[in-house]
Amino acid sequence: MANLLAHHYGPDVVLFDDPFLATLLQRIGSPSTGTAEIPGLVRTGYQRLLQEVLAREFPRRAQRAPTRMTTQEPRAFVQGDFLCRETKLVICAVIRAGILPAQACYEAAIEVLPPANVRLDFLNMSRVTDAQHHVTGVRLDGSKIGGPVDDAIVLVPDPMGATGGTVCRAFEVYRELGGPGPRGFVAAHLMVTPEAVRRVTSSHPGLRVYGGRLDRGLSSERALASPPGTYPDEERGLTDVQYIVPGAGGMGELLTNSWV
């Protein structure tokens, strides 16, 4: 498993201190990285994040399994704690920047889990802004949900965890389905701000937040010199119009090469 960044946000927040992810995210945000390269880099980042989510969130089961050598040598068995392949995984693609990340997670998941137990849902969301371009909320414009999520792990791959509004709204949508609810709910971000972490963990305790990188570039000097969460009132990663600093400069626009 990847190394983790020590912080004071609580047990529901997992922040990585991983050289591979750090270097990949540096490339994603670099001004020299073009739109033709971005999709492949994002896909690689989410394949890496999915491995960590499954390793840390999925139940495991002790198993003894044959290999192709077993017919020749009866002792040729592998034995250990493997992912419980009976556990269901629901991946929620948010129709903004989340489509490619969700598809990448889906494709990686069915390499180790039965395809019948992995589902891909879609939520069409858009930011709501005021006249000063400040984000005031998240609007749900439509959805395609493939059934209940009872006892499943729900994963929302949202590359830029800016305000936390998208994750909170997605959680509410699934909670409104009724029933016993999911076994776990996980948000996976390439980059996440302290503002998003605080909003999600305070609004929905138990919702797990994964971040490839914590972006808090507008924080005070003493906050930046201390473990994250030490001085929460002095931590800031968002501009006045809710763009992440240092961030990656509009992930959704880069993934679609929008001419804006």
Backbone as CSV, one residue per row, in Angstrom:
resi,resn,N_x,N_y,N_z,CA_x,CA_y,CA_z,C_x,C_y,C_z
1,MET,0.833,-1.194,0.000,0.000,0.000,0.000,0.872,1.250,0.000
2,ALA,0.284,2.343,-0.479,1.006,3.611,-0.545,1.186,4.200,0.849
3,ASN,2.231,5.012,1.012,2.429,5.736,2.257,1.347,6.800,2.404
4,LEU,0.993,7.102,3.661,-0.046,8.079,3.934,0.547,9.329,4.564
5,LEU,-0.136,10.434,4.332,0.248,11.714,4.907,-0.420,11.849,6.275
6,ALA,0.377,12.137,7.300,-0.178,12.337,8.639,-0.981,13.634,8.669
7,HIS,-2.132,13.607,9.341,-2.992,14.794,9.407,-3.884,14.703,10.639
8,HIS,-4.683,15.767,10.832,-5.589,15.835,11.973,-7.048,15.969,11.535
9,TYR,-7.374,15.417,10.384,-8.748,15.509,9.881,-9.638,14.376,10.368
10,GLY,-9.075,13.391,11.003,-9.872,12.284,11.497,-9.710,11.020,10.678
11,PRO,-10.251,9.908,11.169,-10.002,8.597,10.557,-10.690,8.385,9.214
12,ASP,-11.649,9.240,8.845,-12.356,9.052,7.579,-11.644,9.698,6.396
13,VAL,-10.485,10.285,6.627,-9.746,10.967,5.560,-8.429,10.245,5.325
14,VAL,-8.197,9.855,4.061,-6.978,9.145,3.666,-6.255,9.998,2.630
15,LEU,-5.108,10.535,3.021,-4.305,11.374,2.127,-2.993,10.667,1.846
16,PHE,-2.616,10.615,0.574,-1.448,9.838,0.198,-0.179,10.682,0.174
17,ASP,0.896,10.030,0.547,2.242,10.596,0.455,3.037,9.643,-0.417
18,ASP,2.686,9.619,-1.702,3.157,8.594,-2.629,3.927,9.252,-3.773
19,PRO,5.208,8.941,-3.950,6.006,9.596,-4.992,5.446,9.406,-6.393
20,PHE,4.886,8.218,-6.665,4.329,7.984,-8.002,3.147,8.921,-8.255
21,LEU,2.192,8.959,-7.309,1.043,9.837,-7.467,1.460,11.303,-7.495
22,ALA,2.393,11.673,-6.634,2.834,13.064,-6.583,3.420,13.505,-7.918
23,THR,4.230,12.657,-8.516,4.845,12.994,-9.799,3.800,13.033,-10.903
24,LEU,2.868,12.086,-10.873,1.806,12.060,-11.872,0.949,13.322,-11.786
25,LEU,0.578,13.726,-10.579,-0.252,14.909,-10.406,0.500,16.175,-10.776
26,GLN,1.807,16.179,-10.546,2.607,17.326,-10.992,2.542,17.454,-12.503
27,ARG,2.594,16.337,-13.207,2.484,16.364,-14.665,1.110,16.811,-15.123
28,ILE,0.075,16.336,-14.438,-1.289,16.715,-14.818,-1.492,18.223,-14.715
29,GLY,-0.928,18.837,-13.688,-1.112,20.266,-13.487,-0.112,21.147,-14.179
30,SER,0.883,20.569,-14.833,1.938,21.365,-15.463,1.430,22.124,-16.681
31,PRO,1.811,23.396,-16.838,1.424,24.150,-18.032,1.943,23.533,-19.326
32,SER,2.974,22.704,-19.237,3.542,22.095,-20.440,2.824,20.813,-20.855
33,THR,1.875,20.346,-20.039,1.130,19.123,-20.361,-0.115,19.492,-21.148
34,GLY,-0.222,18.963,-22.359,-1.331,19.324,-23.231,-2.561,18.468,-23.028
35,THR,-3.646,18.886,-23.668,-4.917,18.189,-23.511,-4.868,16.766,-24.068
36,ALA,-3.985,16.500,-25.026,-3.883,15.138,-25.563,-3.310,14.172,-24.532
37,GLU,-2.503,14.680,-23.599,-1.876,13.824,-22.589,-2.737,13.637,-21.345
38,ILE,-3.584,14.603,-21.046,-4.325,14.618,-19.789,-5.165,13.357,-19.575
39,PRO,-5.968,12.900,-20.554,-6.806,11.728,-20.285,-6.025,10.490,-19.845
40,GLY,-4.907,10.220,-20.500,-4.107,9.056,-20.123,-3.534,9.182,-18.728
41,LEU,-3.107,10.379,-18.360,-2.546,10.591,-17.026,-3.631,10.441,-15.951
42,VAL,-4.807,10.983,-16.221,-5.916,10.859,-15.271,-6.325,9.402,-15.117
43,ARG,-6.374,8.681,-16.226,-6.720,7.263,-16.175,-5.718,6.495,-15.300
44,THR,-4.437,6.758,-15.480,-3.415,6.095,-14.675,-3.571,6.442,-13.200
45,GLY,-3.845,7.712,-12.916,-4.024,8.129,-11.530,-5.173,7.407,-10.861
46,TYR,-6.263,7.224,-11.583,-7.414,6.561,-10.972,-7.254,5.049,-10.881
47,GLN,-6.491,4.472,-11.762,-6.172,3.053,-11.592,-5.396,2.852,-10.296
48,ARG,-4.495,3.782,-10.018,-3.708,3.711,-8.785,-4.597,3.926,-7.552
49,LEU,-5.481,4.924,-7.616,-6.363,5.185,-6.487,-7.313,4.017,-6.240
50,LEU,-7.816,3.405,-7.318,-8.737,2.289,-7.136,-8.060,1.133,-6.409
51,GLN,-6.812,0.861,-6.744,-6.089,-0.201,-6.048,-6.073,0.054,-4.549
52,GLU,-5.840,1.301,-4.163,-5.781,1.634,-2.740,-7.154,1.545,-2.090
53,VAL,-8.185,2.010,-2.785,-9.529,1.940,-2.224,-9.948,0.492,-1.992
54,LEU,-9.727,-0.361,-2.980,-10.104,-1.767,-2.804,-9.302,-2.417,-1.684
55,ALA,-8.006,-2.137,-1.619,-7.159,-2.753,-0.598,-7.554,-2.317,0.808
56,ARG,-8.031,-1.068,0.947,-8.304,-0.532,2.276,-9.778,-0.645,2.677
57,GLU,-10.686,-0.686,1.716,-12.112,-0.634,2.029,-12.834,-1.967,1.854
58,PHE,-12.337,-2.832,0.980,-13.046,-4.080,0.712,-12.778,-5.111,1.796
59,PRO,-13.805,-5.886,2.162,-13.538,-7.014,3.068,-12.660,-8.043,2.377
60,ARG,-11.959,-8.830,3.177,-11.087,-9.876,2.637,-11.552,-11.238,3.127
61,ARG,-11.170,-12.232,2.381,-11.568,-13.599,2.720,-10.380,-14.536,2.547
62,ALA,-10.110,-15.319,3.576,-9.037,-16.309,3.483,-9.445,-17.384,2.474
63,GLN,-8.581,-17.636,1.505,-8.910,-18.583,0.442,-7.687,-19.422,0.074
64,ARG,-7.979,-20.571,-0.496,-6.960,-21.451,-1.056,-7.404,-21.752,-2.476
65,ALA,-6.601,-21.341,-3.450,-7.035,-21.423,-4.844,-6.008,-22.177,-5.690
66,PRO,-6.478,-22.993,-6.637,-5.554,-23.724,-7.517,-4.940,-22.790,-8.559
67,THR,-3.846,-23.231,-9.143,-3.236,-22.542,-10.283,-3.197,-23.528,-11.452
68,ARG,-2.693,-23.088,-12.574,-2.581,-24.003,-13.717,-1.561,-25.104,-13.467
69,MET,-0.751,-24.963,-12.418,0.234,-25.996,-12.076,-0.366,-27.116,-11.227
70,THR,-1.587,-26.903,-10.707,-2.149,-27.854,-9.756,-2.337,-29.241,-10.356
71,THR,-2.634,-29.337,-11.640,-2.819,-30.654,-12.264,-1.520,-31.450,-12.291
72,GLN,-0.379,-30.744,-12.241,0.915,-31.426,-12.267,1.505,-31.603,-10.878
73,GLU,1.185,-30.712,-9.990,1.742,-30.746,-8.638,0.629,-30.405,-7.653
74,PRO,0.156,-31.361,-6.862,-0.991,-31.143,-5.970,-0.763,-30.069,-4.912
75,ARG,0.499,-29.715,-4.670,0.758,-28.664,-3.690,0.743,-27.270,-4.302
76,ALA,0.443,-27.200,-5.591,0.477,-25.909,-6.288,-0.824,-25.144,-6.060
77,PHE,-0.962,-24.615,-4.860,-2.094,-23.769,-4.504,-1.571,-22.441,-3.969
78,VAL,-2.310,-21.363,-4.238,-2.007,-20.085,-3.598,-2.980,-19.907,-2.446
79,GLN,-2.484,-19.395,-1.357,-3.296,-19.251,-0.157,-3.037,-17.902,0.466
80,GLY,-4.110,-17.235,0.912,-3.947,-15.937,1.545,-5.268,-15.224,1.703
81,ASP,-5.201,-13.951,2.111,-6.394,-13.111,2.238,-6.584,-12.351,0.935
82,PHE,-7.656,-12.668,0.237,-7.960,-12.031,-1.037,-9.198,-11.147,-0.884
83,LEU,-9.374,-10.228,-1.826,-10.571,-9.405,-1.823,-11.808,-10.301,-1.887
84,CYS,-12.822,-9.955,-1.125,-14.075,-10.708,-1.153,-14.801,-10.385,-2.454
85,ARG,-14.806,-11.330,-3.363,-15.370,-11.091,-4.691,-16.895,-11.087,-4.686
86,GLU,-17.512,-11.428,-3.563,-18.967,-11.379,-3.472,-19.466,-9.978,-3.109
87,THR,-18.567,-9.139,-2.606,-18.961,-7.772,-2.258,-19.186,-6.958,-3.525
88,LYS,-20.256,-6.194,-3.538,-20.591,-5.410,-4.727,-19.968,-4.024,-4.662
89,LEU,-19.577,-3.535,-5.841,-18.991,-2.200,-5.968,-19.839,-1.387,-6.939
90,VAL,-20.297,-0.229,-6.488,-21.046,0.695,-7.337,-20.181,1.928,-7.558
91,ILE,-19.870,2.211,-8.797,-19.040,3.367,-9.157,-19.946,4.431,-9.754
92,CYS,-19.891,5.619,-9.196,-20.763,6.710,-9.619,-19.989,7.692,-10.489
93,ALA,-20.362,7.772,-11.760,-19.748,8.728,-12.681,-20.523,10.039,-12.622
94,VAL,-19.872,11.085,-12.195,-20.497,12.405,-12.169,-20.246,13.057,-13.523
95,ILE,-21.342,13.401,-14.199,-21.209,13.945,-15.554,-20.750,15.390,-15.463
96,ARG,-19.487,15.526,-15.266,-18.678,16.712,-15.429,-17.293,16.141,-15.720
97,ALA,-16.428,16.218,-14.766,-15.090,15.665,-14.983,-14.974,14.227,-14.515
98,GLY,-16.081,13.629,-14.050,-15.990,12.318,-13.431,-16.212,11.141,-14.347
99,ILE,-16.519,11.370,-15.631,-16.847,10.247,-16.508,-15.618,9.385,-16.775
100,LEU,-14.530,9.981,-17.219,-13.314,9.214,-17.481,-12.776,8.544,-16.223
101,PRO,-12.684,9.246,-15.081,-12.228,8.573,-13.864,-13.089,7.379,-13.489
102,ALA,-14.409,7.503,-13.605,-15.294,6.396,-13.252,-15.107,5.227,-14.205
103,GLN,-14.960,5.506,-15.487,-14.751,4.436,-16.457,-13.427,3.731,-16.199
104,ALA,-12.392,4.496,-15.857,-11.090,3.900,-15.546,-11.192,2.997,-14.321
105,CYS,-11.934,3.448,-13.306,-12.113,2.626,-12.102,-12.906,1.368,-12.421
106,TYR,-13.931,1.500,-13.246,-14.755,0.349,-13.619,-13.909,-0.711,-14.335
107,GLU,-13.114,-0.269,-15.297,-12.300,-1.207,-16.070,-11.266,-1.886,-15.195
108,ALA,-10.673,-1.138,-14.250,-9.685,-1.732,-13.354,-10.341,-2.682,-12.361
109,ALA,-11.539,-2.334,-11.899,-12.216,-3.157,-10.890,-12.580,-4.528,-11.429
110,ILE,-13.042,-4.599,-12.676,-13.476,-5.896,-13.201,-12.301,-6.789,-13.579
111,GLU,-11.086,-6.317,-13.381,-9.926,-7.200,-13.536,-9.740,-8.086,-12.308
112,VAL,-10.299,-7.662,-11.161,-10.143,-8.465,-9.940,-11.480,-8.876,-9.332
113,LEU,-12.575,-8.230,-9.735,-13.895,-8.552,-9.212,-14.781,-9.085,-10.333
114,PRO,-15.766,-9.909,-10.017,-16.676,-10.392,-11.054,-17.425,-9.225,-11.693
115,PRO,-17.453,-9.118,-13.012,-18.163,-8.011,-13.648,-19.617,-7.883,-13.197
116,ALA,-20.244,-9.013,-12.856,-21.635,-8.965,-12.419,-21.805,-8.214,-11.103
117,ASN,-20.710,-8.045,-10.346,-20.797,-7.373,-9.052,-20.262,-5.946,-9.081
118,VAL,-19.969,-5.434,-10.274,-19.473,-4.061,-10.411,-20.443,-3.289,-11.297
119,ARG,-20.898,-2.156,-10.807,-21.918,-1.374,-11.523,-21.431,0.046,-11.736
120,LEU,-21.848,0.638,-12.858,-21.478,2.010,-13.187,-22.750,2.844,-13.293
121,ASP,-22.930,3.772,-12.351,-24.061,4.690,-12.349,-23.636,6.049,-12.891
122,PHE,-24.628,6.888,-13.218,-24.346,8.227,-13.741,-25.221,9.252,-13.034
123,LEU,-24.596,10.327,-12.569,-25.305,11.480,-12.037,-24.883,12.702,-12.845
124,ASN,-25.855,13.421,-13.376,-25.585,14.631,-14.150,-25.725,15.832,-13.221
125,MET,-24.589,16.427,-12.859,-24.593,17.543,-11.917,-23.926,18.765,-12.534
126,SER,-24.338,19.918,-12.070,-23.708,21.165,-12.514,-23.617,22.120,-11.340
127,ARG,-22.597,22.948,-11.365,-22.428,23.945,-10.315,-23.488,25.043,-10.467
128,VAL,-23.931,25.564,-9.337,-24.799,26.727,-9.318,-23.977,27.897,-8.795
129,THR,-23.917,28.983,-9.549,-23.108,30.141,-9.166,-23.971,31.396,-9.095
130,ASP,-23.485,32.385,-8.348,-24.195,33.661,-8.274,-23.608,34.649,-9.283
131,ALA,-24.048,35.886,-9.209,-23.620,36.898,-10.186,-22.130,37.187,-10.089
132,GLN,-21.535,36.899,-8.946,-20.084,37.118,-8.768,-19.279,35.866,-9.062
133,HIS,-19.931,34.837,-9.631,-19.300,33.571,-10.015,-18.877,32.731,-8.816
134,HIS,-19.446,33.014,-7.652,-19.199,32.174,-6.486,-20.111,30.954,-6.552
135,VAL,-19.568,29.787,-6.226,-20.370,28.572,-6.237,-21.302,28.581,-5.031
136,THR,-22.607,28.447,-5.294,-23.588,28.469,-4.210,-24.248,27.119,-3.977
137,GLY,-24.001,26.146,-4.867,-24.601,24.836,-4.686,-24.327,23.922,-5.859
138,VAL,-24.956,22.749,-5.830,-24.822,21.757,-6.895,-26.224,21.328,-7.310
139,ARG,-26.500,21.397,-8.611,-27.812,21.025,-9.124,-27.744,19.647,-9.770
140,LEU,-28.694,18.789,-9.412,-28.801,17.470,-10.035,-29.756,17.578,-11.218
141,ASP,-29.228,17.396,-12.424,-30.022,17.544,-13.644,-30.587,16.221,-14.147
142,GLY,-30.058,15.107,-13.679,-30.547,13.814,-14.127,-29.677,12.700,-13.581
143,SER,-30.181,11.463,-13.669,-29.412,10.343,-13.141,-29.787,9.058,-13.851
144,LYS,-28.861,8.120,-13.820,-29.112,6.754,-14.271,-28.510,5.839,-13.210
145,ILE,-29.346,5.354,-12.312,-28.923,4.523,-11.192,-29.466,3.116,-11.409
146,GLY,-28.574,2.144,-11.363,-28.929,0.784,-11.757,-29.521,-0.084,-10.679
147,GLY,-30.108,0.520,-9.639,-30.736,-0.286,-8.607,-30.276,0.108,-7.216
148,PRO,-30.648,-0.672,-6.218,-30.261,-0.366,-4.833,-28.760,-0.539,-4.617
149,VAL,-28.292,-0.007,-3.513,-26.859,-0.106,-3.176,-26.666,-0.796,-1.832
150,ASP,-27.668,-1.530,-1.402,-27.601,-2.182,-0.099,-26.399,-3.114,-0.004
151,ASP,-25.591,-2.904,1.044,-24.408,-3.704,1.364,-23.309,-3.611,0.306
152,ALA,-23.417,-2.652,-0.604,-22.364,-2.419,-1.593,-21.446,-1.301,-1.112
153,ILE,-20.278,-1.228,-1.696,-19.414,-0.069,-1.510,-19.649,0.867,-2.687
154,VAL,-19.983,2.120,-2.388,-20.230,3.127,-3.414,-18.998,4.015,-3.519
155,LEU,-18.486,4.157,-4.733,-17.280,4.950,-4.986,-17.607,6.098,-5.930
156,VAL,-17.273,7.315,-5.528,-17.449,8.495,-6.376,-16.068,9.019,-6.758
157,PRO,-15.596,8.764,-7.981,-14.307,9.295,-8.425,-14.491,10.723,-8.958
158,ASP,-14.211,11.701,-8.130,-14.370,13.116,-8.466,-12.983,13.743,-8.453
159,PRO,-12.390,13.997,-9.622,-10.957,14.339,-9.648,-10.575,15.570,-8.841
160,MET,-11.411,16.608,-8.869,-11.071,17.834,-8.161,-12.041,18.031,-7.002
161,GLY,-11.609,17.703,-5.802,-12.441,17.888,-4.618,-12.295,19.315,-4.128
162,ALA,-13.075,20.214,-4.695,-12.938,21.640,-4.406,-13.760,22.060,-3.191
163,THR,-15.081,22.100,-3.348,-15.940,22.549,-2.260,-16.528,21.394,-1.460
164,GLY,-16.550,20.196,-2.031,-17.196,19.054,-1.387,-18.664,18.932,-1.727
165,GLY,-19.210,19.896,-2.479,-20.633,19.878,-2.783,-21.061,18.707,-3.635
166,THR,-20.239,18.322,-4.606,-20.590,17.207,-5.486,-20.708,15.904,-4.696
167,VAL,-19.749,15.640,-3.846,-19.752,14.404,-3.067,-20.940,14.377,-2.108
168,CYS,-21.206,15.494,-1.438,-22.335,15.544,-0.508,-23.653,15.311,-1.242
169,ARG,-23.809,15.908,-2.421,-25.052,15.720,-3.171,-25.177,14.276,-3.642
170,ALA,-24.087,13.679,-4.090,-24.132,12.278,-4.522,-24.522,11.378,-3.359
171,PHE,-23.965,11.628,-2.188,-24.308,10.838,-1.009,-25.798,10.939,-0.707
172,GLU,-26.340,12.140,-0.814,-27.757,12.344,-0.535,-28.631,11.593,-1.533
173,VAL,-28.218,11.576,-2.803,-28.988,10.863,-3.829,-29.087,9.380,-3.482
174,TYR,-27.995,8.780,-3.098,-28.013,7.353,-2.768,-28.736,7.092,-1.452
175,ARG,-28.636,7.996,-0.516,-29.348,7.826,0.754,-30.856,7.871,0.533
176,GLU,-31.281,8.680,-0.440,-32.712,8.792,-0.730,-33.284,7.539,-1.375
177,LEU,-32.444,6.589,-1.781,-32.947,5.332,-2.333,-33.640,4.487,-1.273
178,GLY,-33.339,4.762,-0.015,-33.932,3.988,1.070,-33.226,2.666,1.266
179,GLY,-33.811,1.801,2.071,-33.203,0.508,2.344,-32.087,0.612,3.361
180,PRO,-31.417,-0.503,3.621,-30.316,-0.508,4.596,-29.158,0.407,4.210
181,GLY,-28.993,0.653,2.917,-27.908,1.525,2.482,-26.625,0.775,2.204
182,PRO,-25.595,1.491,1.739,-24.344,0.844,1.351,-23.503,0.406,2.541
183,ARG,-22.621,-0.517,2.272,-21.631,-0.948,3.261,-20.655,0.185,3.554
184,GLY,-20.321,0.946,2.531,-19.415,2.071,2.676,-19.595,3.033,1.528
185,PHE,-19.227,4.285,1.762,-19.322,5.322,0.727,-17.972,6.026,0.682
186,VAL,-17.371,6.066,-0.511,-16.003,6.565,-0.654,-15.948,7.612,-1.755
187,ALA,-15.330,8.740,-1.465,-15.020,9.746,-2.480,-13.528,9.678,-2.765
188,ALA,-13.166,9.610,-4.050,-11.750,9.511,-4.424,-11.385,10.695,-5.311
189,HIS,-10.485,11.534,-4.822,-10.064,12.739,-5.533,-8.590,12.645,-5.907
190,LEU,-8.258,13.155,-7.061,-6.837,13.339,-7.371,-6.275,14.446,-6.490
191,MET,-7.021,15.549,-6.382,-6.622,16.689,-5.556,-7.826,17.107,-4.723
192,VAL,-7.590,17.439,-3.468,-8.682,17.805,-2.580,-8.239,18.950,-1.682
193,THR,-9.174,19.830,-1.344,-8.875,20.991,-0.515,-9.297,20.756,0.935
194,PRO,-8.744,21.538,1.870,-9.222,21.461,3.253,-10.699,21.827,3.365
195,GLU,-11.158,22.753,2.519,-12.566,23.146,2.550,-13.474,21.957,2.244
196,ALA,-13.113,21.185,1.232,-13.908,20.008,0.875,-13.860,18.960,1.979
197,VAL,-12.687,18.737,2.533,-12.544,17.749,3.611,-13.434,18.118,4.790
198,ARG,-13.398,19.386,5.186,-14.197,19.820,6.339,-15.694,19.680,6.055
199,ARG,-16.112,20.073,4.866,-17.541,20.020,4.554,-18.059,18.590,4.535
200,VAL,-17.327,17.717,3.878,-17.798,16.338,3.735,-17.797,15.620,5.076
201,THR,-16.715,15.742,5.834,-16.625,14.997,7.098,-17.585,15.532,8.150
202,SER,-17.885,16.824,8.110,-18.819,17.377,9.089,-20.264,17.081,8.706
203,SER,-20.557,17.053,7.396,-21.935,16.816,6.945,-22.309,15.346,6.977
204,HIS,-21.348,14.476,6.696,-21.660,13.049,6.560,-20.574,12.201,7.236
205,PRO,-20.577,12.139,8.551,-19.592,11.292,9.244,-19.675,9.853,8.749
206,GLY,-18.518,9.269,8.553,-18.453,7.901,8.045,-18.191,7.835,6.558
207,LEU,-18.447,8.934,5.857,-18.112,8.981,4.434,-16.597,9.116,4.325
208,ARG,-15.977,8.218,3.583,-14.518,8.188,3.509,-14.025,9.056,2.351
209,VAL,-13.027,9.870,2.612,-12.457,10.765,1.615,-11.021,10.337,1.333
210,TYR,-10.744,10.028,0.061,-9.384,9.706,-0.377,-8.858,10.857,-1.228
211,GLY,-7.621,11.253,-0.981,-7.014,12.324,-1.753,-5.607,11.963,-2.197
212,GLY,-5.381,12.011,-3.506,-4.034,11.784,-4.012,-3.088,12.888,-3.591
213,ARG,-3.653,14.100,-3.448,-2.850,15.246,-2.995,-3.759,16.233,-2.276
214,LEU,-3.300,16.762,-1.168,-4.020,17.819,-0.460,-3.508,19.160,-0.961
215,ASP,-4.412,19.978,-1.483,-4.040,21.293,-2.010,-4.548,22.384,-1.073
216,ARG,-3.615,23.064,-0.419,-3.967,24.119,0.535,-3.019,25.302,0.377
217,GLY,-2.803,25.691,-0.889,-1.782,26.681,-1.222,-2.045,28.086,-0.748
218,LEU,-3.250,28.394,-0.292,-3.564,29.735,0.192,-3.584,29.805,1.713
219,SER,-3.036,28.796,2.353,-3.017,28.738,3.815,-1.924,29.631,4.387
220,SER,-2.000,29.870,5.698,-0.969,30.662,6.369,0.345,29.894,6.378
221,GLU,1.416,30.609,6.617,2.736,29.989,6.631,2.845,28.948,7.739
222,ARG,2.312,29.248,8.902,2.443,28.265,9.988,1.555,27.044,9.733
223,ALA,0.426,27.227,9.052,-0.395,26.067,8.709,0.334,25.182,7.709
224,LEU,0.975,25.802,6.721,1.703,25.035,5.713,2.905,24.310,6.314
225,ALA,3.450,24.852,7.394,4.612,24.232,8.041,4.209,23.165,9.055
226,SER,2.907,22.941,9.218,2.405,21.993,10.222,1.612,20.886,9.547
227,PRO,1.428,19.748,10.237,0.596,18.690,9.670,-0.786,19.226,9.336
228,PRO,-1.366,18.799,8.220,-2.694,19.279,7.834,-3.710,19.100,8.953
229,GLY,-4.535,20.111,9.125,-5.557,20.068,10.151,-5.128,20.629,11.486
230,THR,-3.865,21.005,11.642,-3.380,21.557,12.906,-4.000,22.923,13.174
231,TYR,-4.068,23.748,12.147,-4.676,25.076,12.245,-5.790,25.192,11.197
232,PRO,-6.909,24.533,11.424,-7.950,24.469,10.401,-8.474,25.829,9.964
233,ASP,-8.513,26.800,10.885,-9.027,28.118,10.514,-8.070,28.887,9.615
234,GLU,-6.843,28.389,9.497,-5.857,29.083,8.665,-5.550,28.315,7.384
235,GLU,-6.315,27.263,7.136,-6.101,26.460,5.930,-7.080,26.866,4.843
236,ARG,-6.547,27.015,3.646,-7.394,27.415,2.521,-6.767,26.905,1.236
237,GLY,-7.624,26.333,0.381,-7.140,25.857,-0.915,-7.953,26.347,-2.079
238,LEU,-8.918,27.238,-1.817,-9.809,27.722,-2.866,-9.712,29.227,-3.037
239,THR,-9.756,29.666,-4.307,-9.887,31.090,-4.597,-11.324,31.519,-4.311
240,ASP,-11.592,32.803,-4.492,-12.938,33.313,-4.230,-13.986,32.751,-5.181
241,VAL,-13.558,32.236,-6.327,-14.500,31.627,-7.267,-14.331,30.109,-7.300
242,GLN,-13.812,29.553,-6.220,-13.749,28.113,-5.990,-12.871,27.350,-6.989
243,TYR,-11.732,27.913,-7.347,-10.723,27.160,-8.081,-9.619,26.764,-7.113
244,ILE,-9.083,25.544,-7.325,-8.124,24.979,-6.385,-6.729,25.549,-6.627
245,VAL,-6.026,25.826,-5.530,-4.635,26.296,-5.560,-3.785,25.324,-4.755
246,PRO,-2.753,24.700,-5.375,-2.260,24.917,-6.739,-3.131,24.309,-7.828
247,GLY,-3.817,23.212,-7.575,-4.778,22.666,-8.522,-4.205,22.263,-9.867
248,ALA,-5.103,22.204,-10.853,-4.694,21.791,-12.201,-5.358,22.646,-13.280
249,GLY,-6.001,23.726,-12.864,-6.513,24.665,-13.851,-7.701,24.202,-14.664
250,GLY,-8.767,23.735,-14.015,-9.979,23.357,-14.737,-9.911,21.980,-15.355
251,MET,-9.995,20.948,-14.523,-9.845,19.577,-15.000,-10.902,19.213,-16.039
252,GLY,-12.150,19.614,-15.809,-13.210,19.271,-16.749,-12.957,19.832,-18.133
253,GLU,-12.516,21.077,-18.185,-12.229,21.706,-19.470,-11.051,21.034,-20.170
254,LEU,-10.050,20.633,-19.386,-8.883,19.976,-19.974,-9.236,18.599,-20.532
255,LEU,-10.087,17.865,-19.815,-10.437,16.520,-20.268,-11.258,16.554,-21.548
256,THR,-12.016,17.614,-21.748,-12.868,17.690,-22.950,-12.362,18.694,-23.974
257,ASN,-11.234,19.366,-23.678,-10.676,20.394,-24.560,-11.716,21.458,-24.876
258,SER,-12.434,21.885,-23.816,-13.468,22.906,-24.012,-12.827,24.229,-24.407
259,TRP,-13.450,24.908,-25.357,-12.936,26.196,-25.839,-13.601,27.316,-25.067
260,VAL,-13.157,27.454,-23.792,-13.728,28.497,-22.935,-12.601,29.362,-22.401
